[in-house]
Amino acid sequence: MRFNEVLKEIKSYEAGKPIELVVREYGIDEKDIVKLASNENPYGAPPKAIEAVKNSASKLYLYPDDSMYELKEALGKRFGVGMENIIIGSGSDQILEFCARAVLNEKEKVLMSKITFAMYEIYARQMGAKIVRSSCYRHDLDEFYELYKEHSPALIHICTPNNPTGDAIDREYLYSFLERVKEPLVVVDGAYMEYGSYKDAKKAIDAAELIQKFENVIYLGTFSKAYGLGGARVGYGIASKEIIKELYKLRPPFNVTTLSLAAAKEALKDKKFVKDSVAKNFKQMDRFVNFALSNSIKHIDSYTNFITYLFDEPLNSTDIAERLLKKGVIVRDLASYGLNAIRITIGTKEQNDIFFKRFEEILNGY
Ligand SMILES: *Cc1c(COP(=O)(O)O)cnc(C)c1O
């Protein structure tokens, strides 16, 4: 078979390990497993969203509403943009894919931070594009600007707050960069914006203002994190109608299911659920910061629902992640990003109690 050449360069995405796998491989009881690996909302899905899914189940024989009118209208109201400024995807991941396909090919380049969301690279490689990375894990936009002048990328990825590091950039800093970069498509990925803007208003990026000021920018949001709908696969892009029109040409029909549309629409209404989830997140986050400080473990100040612990020898992230797994605690090893670090999703109080207990046992064994 003659596979596409570009596939040689691609390592497929490695998702956080599912609970089922740990049950199968380690024979641990499902109730004893704590999954803190994929930045899901540990407080579950909003109850009204669950109800909406049940109520829509009888419509499963019909194709979904391909115009996604109701969810688009609700998102438009929430963000203060027109429906023509919105595209909805099977996760914001699908919109990342549309962006890559819209502007990249073998001759083009894409610019991103040294350590950022792994899918940016995968979608770029699928298009055969070249990847240019900044040298620092933080989004150093002065360096981004130098690299932009040197390489003229067709696509730039800015992830704020950033996954898997958890740090975020100030709105003004982002704007001063965007004012100088008018030509490429710039993706501002706000998957964790509900968390970042709660912790520090300076990090808040308003999608309507962003696209009004900058015609070449698309803002991405998702229902998978603070909204508690990781299993529904719904995300959205907000941009000028010219950008949205082009992305629509790449969209498969009925790309979001009836059940997911219903769930997202209800989740969007439940502002209290999101607010409470975010507030509880940062209350629990304090425990992770304190634990790190009292155990001399370095961490990155986080604006998200996860925290990154950075280790020094002899502590080894891969080994620690494996030992945690054998004790039923799933975290994300960041060795594949070139870091001796683990990323831990902030869980509920009870989940975190278990994490600290298990992690302490491991630290004591070193
Ligand atoms: C989780 C995540 C997404 C997208 O998630 P979907 O579930 O596909 O909506 C996008 N960007 C970042 C940085 C993420 O962490």
The ligand as an SDF file (V2000), in Angstrom:
LIG
                    3D

 15 15  0  0  0  0  0  0  0  0999 V2000
   -8.9990   19.9800   25.5480 C   0  0  0  0  0  0  0  0  0  0  0  0
   -8.3930   20.9440   24.6040 C   0  0  0  0  0  0  0  0  0  0  0  0
   -8.9460   21.2760   23.3540 C   0  0  0  0  0  0  0  0  0  0  0  0
  -10.1140   20.6870   22.7160 C   0  0  0  0  0  0  0  0  0  0  0  0
  -10.8350   19.7890   23.2120 O   0  0  0  0  0  0  0  0  0  0  0  0
  -12.1200   19.2240   22.4730 P   0  0  0  0  0  0  0  0  0  0  0  0
  -12.5700   18.2030   23.4330 O   0  0  0  0  0  0  0  0  0  0  0  0
  -11.7040   18.7020   21.1490 O   0  0  0  0  0  0  0  0  0  0  0  0
  -13.0740   20.3850   22.3460 O   0  0  0  0  0  0  0  0  0  0  0  0
   -8.3430   22.2300   22.5810 C   0  0  0  0  0  0  0  0  0  0  0  0
   -7.2640   22.8440   22.9960 N   0  0  0  0  0  0  0  0  0  0  0  0
   -6.6990   22.5750   24.1620 C   0  0  0  0  0  0  0  0  0  0  0  0
   -5.5000   23.3300   24.5570 C   0  0  0  0  0  0  0  0  0  0  0  0
   -7.2360   21.6150   25.0050 C   0  0  0  0  0  0  0  0  0  0  0  0
   -6.6240   21.3260   26.1620 O   0  0  0  0  0  0  0  0  0  0  0  0
  1  2  1  0
  2  3  1  0
  2 14  2  0
  3  4  1  0
  3 10  2  0
  4  5  1  0
  5  6  1  0
  6  7  2  0
  6  8  1  0
  6  9  1  0
 10 11  1  0
 11 12  2  0
 12 13  1  0
 12 14  1  0
 14 15  1  0
M  END
$$$$
